[in-house]
Amino acid sequence: MPSARTCSPCLGNTKRETYYNNFSVQTSTELITFLGRLHPLIVHFPLSLLWVVFLLEVISWRQSSHQFKPAIHLMLWVVSISALLAVAFGLILSNQDDYTGSTVVWHQWSGIATLVLTALALLAFKADETKSYRALLLLSVFGVTFAGHYGAMLTHGDDYLSSAWNSEIAKDSTSVVPKIDIKKLQGDINVDQKEALAIEARSILTKHCTNCHGTKKVKGKLRLDELKYVLKGGENGDALIIGHPEKSDIIHRIKLPASHDDAMPTKGKRLTKAEIEVLETWIKQGAPWPNSPNTTRPLALPEEKEKDLAVANDLPTGPVPAAFQEGENALASPAVQLLNTNQVDELNIKVRTILAHNCYSCHNATKTKGKLRLDKKELLFKGGESGPILVAGYPEKSDIIHRVKLPEGHDDAMPTKGKRLTKEDIALLEFWIKQGAPWPTGPEKSLYRVATLEPRLPNLPSANAQAQKPIDLFVDQYFKKNKIAWKKPVDDATYIRRVYLDVQGLLPNPQAIQSFISDKRANKRELLVQSLLSDNSAYAQHWFSFWNDALRNDYSGTGYITGGRFGISKWLYGSLKNNKSYDQFVKELINPNKESEGFIKGIKWRGTINSSQSTEMQAAQNVAQVFLGLNLKCASCHDSFISDWKLDDAYAFANVFADQTLEIHKCDLPTGRMAGRGVLYNSLGKIKETPITADRLVQLADILVQKKNGRLYRTLVNRVWAQLMGRGIVEPVDVMDNEPWSQDLLDYLAYDFANNGSDMKRLMFQILTSKTYQLPTVGFKEVSMLTASNYVFKGMTKRRLTAEQFADAVSQSFFPLYSDSALAVKMLPADIKKDIPFARAALVKNDPFLTALGRPNRETVSTSRTSQANLLQALELTNGVKFNYTLNTGAKIWVAKYSSSDALVNALYRQALGRNPSSREMELAIRYLGKKPSIEGVQDFVWAITLLPEFQLII
Amino acid sequence: MATLAAMGMNSPMASLLAGSNNPIAQRAASADTVILLWMAGGMAHTETFDPKRYTPYEKGMEGNRVLSTFKSVPTKLDGIHFSEGLEGIGGVMDKGTLIRSYVAADLGHILHTRHQYNWHTCYEPPQTVAAPHMGAWIAKELGPKNPVIPAFIDIGQRFTVGEGEELKAFHSAGFLGNEFGPFFIPDPSQGLDSVRPPVGMNMKRFEGRNKLYNDLISKSPFGDFGSDYQKESLRRSMEQAYILLNSPESKAFNLSSEPKESYDIYNTGRFGLGCLLARRLTEQGARFISVTTEYEPFFGFDTHENGHTRMVGMKKQIDGPVSQLIKDLDKTGHLDRTLVIVASEFSRDMMVEGRPDQTVKEQVNQPEILNDMKFYGMHRHFTDGCSILMFGGGIKRGHVYGKTADERPCKTIENPVKIAGIHQTMYHALGIKADTQYEIEKRPFYTTPDGKGQVVKDVLIEA
């Protein structure tokens, strides 16, 4: 018999009864109100008397006596009448006060059932139907107990009994709620402190307020069980003013003397001084809310109970995104689907990703349109100037859903800028809100993939018939996983053209092709690559362009005119020619000498410039981009919303390069805060404080090139791979946090590179002699397919000759496009003319011809070139002065050299395409040129040959 | 041969010709074409479209007394005067709007190319990503109007001049890609050379060469290697260049076919002929054309001495061609759909450099007392009050907007307009949405910084 649990609903109501008795009854409305409020008094009669009747009946039954019969008769009458009154008054009361939820429904119907049962019991008693009477009496006792229990829950709260009953849980729950020190929570507090404060505040509200201001009762139309309702206020207006406890009604009322009409709570204990202080601090700190809807008392609400609650909340149904359809905790309930912790995490990240991509740019710390921020949990739930943006559980009532669904162009439609949300995105947001907008506890997980910093040496897969060398072994493993078969390596002619262009940027001459093809040695490809790499000058002249783009070094450009820019060409040329180890190369750029300082000095424009473009910030951005494959550009203006990088990180890094400590500027406005110093990744080490910039740069250089900085070496090997294979293992090559198509291959190459003297030529040799490099090329119909998420590596991507490769190929196979006078001699090593076969395009100033073919203006770092042709380029090739002059001049020389078209065409095909013309091709040529070539004819013929895809592409 | 426009639209080249994936304006446009007439080097508002009290030169005069070095002359608009020498443009002011309250950006140290960069891209240099010229944005969003006329044509600027590199920095499509970059015609009288077969090649040979190219491709064993975007885009582009160079529209580039009397009105030099070329190309369906008086340090409007004398010449250069261009376009009805803008990177003053109350490094040396005629003129850079003219394409006729002070500093005192407002007004007229943007390095890059800048609705017929 659960007697202990049905006790004393009266205790809490004694005070109220007296209080109500003071009312003077003036009108019938007030009479009804008065009667309604008699319900809690009346209910005690049926409850206690039924138990007494039951007790007497048991005694009568045991003793087989009838001595209590008259008393029982009387009492049954009293029970029935008082039950009738209790039900009547109860119905009145429930219509007056704002009772909602299932508890009141249970209470009401069990009360009515009890009334019916007692009346029947009385009838049976009078008819002497003893068996029926006893059965009905028993049921009545159960009914009244049941009704009483629900009535008590309405008055005292769900866990009123259980918390007293289970002392262990009660103790635990208090110990889980942090005993926070309010004094420490003033001023700036961190996330953890905020969370602790939020939990404490919510516990207090739950303990004292939510019985009357919660899901079941909404007195004064105020709910205090969820932040959005707290902020919404009740019929008397705002319950609290964020940041201002002294102006907040809730604080005012809980501080009033108990006797005051407006004092709160009206029931139960008053709040302690400490509790009031917590709430005051909580309001002052912006009324943070705990990270999860269920963290108020984690131990008091075991999983079973959460389920009940979720069901009881009766959340609407709807389509469930596939990812969340199956889960360990999946309930058969049609109402909601419960998610496990991992699913909540995943859902939350997806939601935040949608918000980050579509909303953060206008609703963040920097720009806070409509006073709404979506980048922080508590601010998101707080809403903006138009109020809360969502109603947990009710997507259809949530403003955010309403707005993203509005047609574009509608005044309230969101986002106002950029793309609209996709249907899938909207469905996900709806699902999330339907789920009660869960937000995991603890530190927020990053929305962005962050690559591992440390180096890693993966286990080498075992050699087999298909693959023996490390690169091939990893690719073989990848191929097996992706069910790709190895294709036959390319033929000698294709291979030699590839490696010449990749190592030296030149075409192989016909003799070289012939002797390579007829070479019978098994290792002739390795020998060829070795000999090409050993031509230091040719190697340097080709790779010069790649590094000029990356280090945005040029012979002309903005800044030079006012001494605001310094070239590094001499240093760079020498470094490549000597195959300087990469760690040394990087060190000399970061901690530069006079010859290499141009890179970190940046480009200085005269006048006032945006603070995110100070030369120190340029250094930070460029070092991060080029050497670490990391975008600091957003974070140099404000906390990034495309990565986790913060404004302070970018400034701390820029400050390493600064002679005078930088003041942090947010969106070009001074913040009054000075930058710290740091190297982006704390685990790499710290810069010892010194006022001398050069000393800091020594340290920075050493810190960045450490072998444990795996990112530096991964970035480099990926860049070289992309140059040689047409696409990086990670793409884009400047976003090294993106997922590689083979982590093992990337890690292996980087580890091997760092541990073998960071020798760039050695790395190239490995790639160029791999079976992987020798696979046939893969063509893509659209350039976007290269960066698509479903990219699968099957071999080298088809490439087009760069501006320099094309110019040099024309120079080599026909007639020089540039004369020695075009060389930027002043910027280049003194003996450059002795070092070159002809005026190579990498060594001349940029011009309209090279620009049209894709040589970038090197104002900013550029690490890849487009190989897509366009109209302006075609026009330059069709009637551009430079190209036509070269074709015309060269034609005169060729005509003088070759008297027959036959010989000329053969020579041209061999020089330019590395093969003899087919008979059909020869036929076409002769038809155009005639037997004896003319200058015009040759000019046109060469033009056509150089524009053939066969000439333009690397296959 | 079928008409070229039709060919373009029906061939697989259409996408390339259109140049953009979203060629359809997203709101009703009042203009299809923009002609920017660029007064390079800083044109003083007080010596052109916003004259103040005239003080003739006397030896020993106080520089501070001089607000304008020219008399004022009436225009077609009641009560509105221009500086002497601009009677022609004054005569067409009933066809356009005069903005007297442009305020140039405050970039500290006054440097022409930085302000020009800012004017043409709406961004202040340097930038972490290469900012596109307004012409490139228009090319990207709207594509060519006539498929065989490049969407972005730049007439008159050479890059061999001082600060050429700084000029190149903004004469670019930036991150939008070369495809949307300017088609340069440095010398309008040589315009035809840009769109005809190479010098010395007749049409028959040009066609023969193209046929040879196509034949060689079809006979090449290379054709077996499958398709890829590099090869396809190369073939498409070459085909397109061939069509353009072979098109009847290319005749528009040939100024010698212009009737002599008309040619003579325009022929005040390269700028005047540039205006003529712009008119001819507009008639054939150009999208965006910039014609510049050409920036070269210390030349043109960049008057560091002899300001008055030099202005006489500059006015002669612009007055006839600009007014004739407006008249011609109006006569043929093209003005209704063509927005013509006359502007400069900033203004000038005799005494004030930059903003009033602000000293600027390296300002022009200008004596307080003028003992030499060469000091009589507007030699210092002034950013706080500049004039812009707009005609056609939905711009009000015979309207004046904004006002500058009548005493030094002659700065804007009513309705200031900044560069983002000018850009947004132009984009609005073209039907390009104010928040047009592309994602570059994962962040949005808007036509104007953060999509800001209010359309100057008061200058539009239908805002």
Chai-1 contact restraints between the chains, C-beta under 6 A:
chainA,res_idxA,chainB,res_idxB,connection_type,confidence,min_distance_angstrom,max_distance_angstrom,comment,restraint_id
A,K417,B,D435,contact,1.0,0.0,6.0,A-B,restraint_1
A,K417,B,G451,contact,1.0,0.0,6.0,A-B,restraint_2
A,S556,B,E165,contact,1.0,0.0,6.0,A-B,restraint_3
A,G557,B,E165,contact,1.0,0.0,6.0,A-B,restraint_4
A,T558,B,E165,contact,1.0,0.0,6.0,A-B,restraint_5
A,T558,B,E166,contact,1.0,0.0,6.0,A-B,restraint_6
A,T558,B,A169,contact,1.0,0.0,6.0,A-B,restraint_7
A,W605,B,P125,contact,1.0,0.0,6.0,A-B,restraint_8
A,W605,B,P126,contact,1.0,0.0,6.0,A-B,restraint_9
A,R606,B,H109,contact,1.0,0.0,6.0,A-B,restraint_10
A,R606,B,L111,contact,1.0,0.0,6.0,A-B,restraint_11
A,G607,B,L107,contact,1.0,0.0,6.0,A-B,restraint_12
A,G607,B,G108,contact,1.0,0.0,6.0,A-B,restraint_13
A,G607,B,H109,contact,1.0,0.0,6.0,A-B,restraint_14
A,G607,B,L111,contact,1.0,0.0,6.0,A-B,restraint_15
A,G607,B,R114,contact,1.0,0.0,6.0,A-B,restraint_16
A,T608,B,L107,contact,1.0,0.0,6.0,A-B,restraint_17
A,T608,B,G108,contact,1.0,0.0,6.0,A-B,restraint_18
A,Q613,B,P126,contact,1.0,0.0,6.0,A-B,restraint_19
A,N631,B,E441,contact,1.0,0.0,6.0,A-B,restraint_20
A,K633,B,T128,contact,1.0,0.0,6.0,A-B,restraint_21
A,C634,B,R443,contact,1.0,0.0,6.0,A-B,restraint_22
A,I642,B,K442,contact,1.0,0.0,6.0,A-B,restraint_23
A,G779,B,G226,contact,1.0,0.0,6.0,A-B,restraint_24
A,G779,B,D228,contact,1.0,0.0,6.0,A-B,restraint_25
A,F780,B,D228,contact,1.0,0.0,6.0,A-B,restraint_26
A,F780,B,Y229,contact,1.0,0.0,6.0,A-B,restraint_27
A,E782,B,Y229,contact,1.0,0.0,6.0,A-B,restraint_28
A,V783,B,Y229,contact,1.0,0.0,6.0,A-B,restraint_29
A,K798,B,D228,contact,1.0,0.0,6.0,A-B,restraint_30
A,R800,B,Q230,contact,1.0,0.0,6.0,A-B,restraint_31
A,E859,B,A169,contact,1.0,0.0,6.0,A-B,restraint_32
A,S867,B,Q230,contact,1.0,0.0,6.0,A-B,restraint_33
A,Q868,B,Y229,contact,1.0,0.0,6.0,A-B,restraint_34
A,Q868,B,S233,contact,1.0,0.0,6.0,A-B,restraint_35
A,A869,B,S233,contact,1.0,0.0,6.0,A-B,restraint_36
A,A869,B,L234,contact,1.0,0.0,6.0,A-B,restraint_37
A,A869,B,S237,contact,1.0,0.0,6.0,A-B,restraint_38
A,N870,B,N178,contact,1.0,0.0,6.0,A-B,restraint_39
A,N870,B,E179,contact,1.0,0.0,6.0,A-B,restraint_40
A,N870,B,S237,contact,1.0,0.0,6.0,A-B,restraint_41
A,L871,B,S237,contact,1.0,0.0,6.0,A-B,restraint_42
A,L871,B,Q240,contact,1.0,0.0,6.0,A-B,restraint_43
A,L872,B,N178,contact,1.0,0.0,6.0,A-B,restraint_44
A,L872,B,G181,contact,1.0,0.0,6.0,A-B,restraint_45
A,A874,B,S237,contact,1.0,0.0,6.0,A-B,restraint_46
A,A874,B,M238,contact,1.0,0.0,6.0,A-B,restraint_47
A,A874,B,A241,contact,1.0,0.0,6.0,A-B,restraint_48
A,L875,B,A241,contact,1.0,0.0,6.0,A-B,restraint_49
A,T878,B,A241,contact,1.0,0.0,6.0,A-B,restraint_50
A,N879,B,P198,contact,1.0,0.0,6.0,A-B,restraint_51
A,N884,B,P198,contact,1.0,0.0,6.0,A-B,restraint_52
A,R920,B,K219,contact,1.0,0.0,6.0,A-B,restraint_53
A,E921,B,K219,contact,1.0,0.0,6.0,A-B,restraint_54
A,L924,B,D215,contact,1.0,0.0,6.0,A-B,restraint_55
A,Y928,B,L212,contact,1.0,0.0,6.0,A-B,restraint_56
A,D940,B,R209,contact,1.0,0.0,6.0,A-B,restraint_57
A,A944,B,L212,contact,1.0,0.0,6.0,A-B,restraint_58
A,A944,B,Y213,contact,1.0,0.0,6.0,A-B,restraint_59
A,A944,B,L216,contact,1.0,0.0,6.0,A-B,restraint_60
A,L948,B,S220,contact,1.0,0.0,6.0,A-B,restraint_61
A,P949,B,F222,contact,1.0,0.0,6.0,A-B,restraint_62
A,P949,B,K231,contact,1.0,0.0,6.0,A-B,restraint_63
A,E950,B,S220,contact,1.0,0.0,6.0,A-B,restraint_64
A,E950,B,F222,contact,1.0,0.0,6.0,A-B,restraint_65
A,L953,B,Q230,contact,1.0,0.0,6.0,A-B,restraint_66
A,I955,B,F225,contact,1.0,0.0,6.0,A-B,restraint_67
